[in-house]
Amino acid sequence: MDTCLVYVTAPHRDEARDIARALVEQRLAACVNILDGMTSVYRWDGAVHQDAEVLLLIKTCSSKTSALIESIKKIHSYSCPCITVLPILDGNPDFLAWIRAETDPA
């Protein structure tokens, strides 16, 4: 499949919304879900941290991921943002076609 789900975390809802809006406006994503209320526990600079974060689930096409990652990095406040790409192996064919159509600049 040529569609994928991109998993991104952000420090707060406003930044997540800015990222989501930019990606959809640029046609790099068909849809972005923003989920509040996540707690992340992680090691950074030799110390364990615990922070509230916001999760973004981004639906896009594999051909868009390089540009999508670069766009996120320009907007994101973290020096090393969490951005991971997961392939969509199967799903509702109509929904997957919609993702392809919404990320097509035509």
C-alpha positions as CSV (number, residue, x, y, z in Angstrom):
1,M,0.0,0.0,0.0
2,D,1.1,3.5,-0.6
3,T,-0.7,5.0,2.4
4,C,0.8,5.4,5.8
5,L,0.2,6.7,9.3
6,V,2.7,9.2,10.8
7,Y,3.0,9.3,14.6
8,V,4.1,12.7,16.0
9,T,4.1,14.2,19.5
10,A,4.0,17.9,20.4
11,P,4.3,19.8,23.7
12,H,0.8,21.3,23.6
13,R,-2.4,21.6,21.6
14,D,-1.7,24.9,19.9
15,E,1.5,23.6,18.4
16,A,-0.2,20.4,17.4
17,R,-3.0,22.4,15.7
18,D,-0.4,24.5,13.9
19,I,1.3,21.5,12.6
20,A,-1.9,19.7,11.6
21,R,-3.3,22.8,9.7
22,A,0.0,23.4,7.8
23,L,0.2,19.7,6.7
24,V,-3.4,19.6,5.4
25,E,-3.1,23.1,3.8
26,Q,0.1,21.9,2.0
27,R,-1.7,18.7,0.9
28,L,1.0,16.7,2.7
29,A,-1.7,15.0,4.8
30,A,-5.3,14.2,4.2
31,C,-6.3,14.3,7.9
32,V,-4.6,14.8,11.2
33,N,-6.1,13.6,14.5
34,I,-5.0,15.5,17.6
35,L,-5.3,13.6,20.9
36,D,-4.8,15.4,24.2
37,G,-4.0,13.9,27.5
38,M,-0.9,11.8,26.8
39,T,1.9,11.5,29.3
40,S,5.4,10.7,28.0
41,V,8.1,9.3,30.2
42,Y,11.5,9.4,28.4
43,R,15.2,9.8,28.9
44,W,16.7,13.0,27.5
45,D,20.2,14.5,28.2
46,G,20.9,11.7,30.8
47,A,17.8,12.3,32.9
48,V,14.4,10.7,33.0
49,H,11.6,13.2,32.3
50,Q,7.8,13.0,32.5
51,D,5.7,15.5,30.5
52,A,2.3,16.0,29.2
53,E,2.2,15.8,25.4
54,V,-0.3,15.8,22.5
55,L,-0.4,13.0,19.9
56,L,-0.9,13.7,16.2
57,L,-1.9,10.8,14.0
58,I,-1.4,11.9,10.4
59,K,-2.8,10.1,7.4
60,T,-0.8,10.5,4.2
61,C,0.9,8.8,1.2
62,S,4.3,7.3,1.4
63,S,5.5,9.6,-1.4
64,K,4.7,12.6,0.8
65,T,6.6,11.6,4.0
66,S,10.0,13.3,3.2
67,A,8.3,16.7,2.6
68,L,6.0,16.1,5.5
69,I,8.9,15.4,7.9
70,E,10.7,18.5,6.8
71,S,7.6,20.6,7.2
72,I,7.0,19.3,10.7
73,K,10.6,20.0,11.7
74,K,10.3,23.7,10.6
75,I,7.3,24.2,12.8
76,H,8.0,22.0,15.7
77,S,9.6,23.5,18.9
78,Y,11.5,20.3,19.9
79,S,15.1,20.0,18.7
80,C,14.5,16.3,17.9
81,P,10.8,15.8,17.4
82,C,9.3,12.3,17.5
83,I,8.2,11.6,13.9
84,T,7.7,8.0,12.9
85,V,6.1,6.6,9.7
86,L,4.0,3.4,9.9
87,P,2.7,1.7,6.8
88,I,-1.0,1.1,6.4
89,L,-1.1,-2.6,5.2
90,D,-4.9,-2.7,4.6
91,G,-8.1,-0.9,5.3
92,N,-11.3,0.5,3.8
93,P,-10.4,0.9,0.1
94,D,-12.6,4.0,-0.1
95,F,-10.9,5.6,2.8
96,L,-7.4,4.8,1.5
97,A,-8.4,6.2,-1.9
98,W,-9.6,9.4,-0.1
99,I,-6.1,9.8,1.5
100,R,-4.5,9.5,-1.9
101,A,-6.9,12.0,-3.5
102,E,-6.5,14.6,-0.7
103,T,-2.7,14.5,-0.9
104,D,-2.7,14.8,-4.7
105,P,-1.9,18.4,-5.7
106,A,-3.9,18.1,-8.9
